[in-house]
Amino acid sequence: MFRIYAKLVKNNKVVSDYVYSLTSDFTIHDFFEYLQEICANLDIPTPIILTKHVKNFLLFDNTIFTQDDFVESFPYDKLVIEIFK
């Protein structure tokens, strides 16, 4: 079982969070699908995934999306996703 913890941060405070659970093994090819599901549950638009996001997630077990990574309006300072241990 694999879990991803997502949190929305505004003014250095966590305002909302969500834990996404996978019943199968994690694959980086499905990273966008995981992110879409997380964003749907947090009721926010899905950000654009850049190479730096994927690399950070694979190397450091987390990545951060800021307002610049969203095409639509994003009322938070950042979206942080990390492996839930």
N, C-alpha and C positions, 0 to 999 in steps of 0.2 A: 504494500500500500504506500502511496506517495501523496503527500499533501503540500499545497502551496498556500502560504499565508500572505494576504494582501491587505494593505492599510492605506487609507486616505489621510493625508496630513495637511493641516491648515494652521498657520502660525505656530509651528513646532508642536502641535498637539494632534493626536490621533482622533479623528472625528468619526471614522467608520472603519470596520475591518471585516474580513471574510476569510474563511478557510475552505479552500477547494480541495476535495479529495478525489484521487484517482484510484480506481480499482485495478487498473492495469499498470504496467511499467511506464515510466516517463520516457517520452521520445521528444527530441528537440524539433522534429518535423511537425509535431502537433502543438508546438508552443503557441501559435496564433489562436488555435481553437481553445486552448486553456485560458488564454488571456481574454478572449471574447466572452467566455462563460463567466469569468471573474467579474468583468466589467458589467455584464448584464445583471449580475446579482448585486453589484454596488450601485447600479443605476447611473452609470457614467458612460461616455462614449469610449470606444476602443481606440487606444493610441496607435501611432505608427511605430512599428518595430524596426529598429535600426540594428546594424551589425553589433554596435557597442552594447546594446541591451542583451543580445543573445550571448555575447562573450562574457559579459559581467555575470550573467545568470549561471553560465557553465563554470566559470572560474571561481567566483566568489559566493555562489548560492543565493545571490540576490541581484536585483536591478531596480533602477529608479526611473520613472517617467515623469517629466516636468510638463508645464503648460506648453512648452515649445513642441512637444511630441504629439499634441492633439490638434486635429484639424478643427473640431468643433469647440465650443466654449467649455472650459474646464475650470470650475470654481474653487479648486484646491491648489495647494502649492506643489504637491507631488503625490504620485501613486508608487508605493514601494511593494514589490513582490519578492518573496524569499521562500526558500525551502523550509517547511515547518518541521522542526526536529523535536 
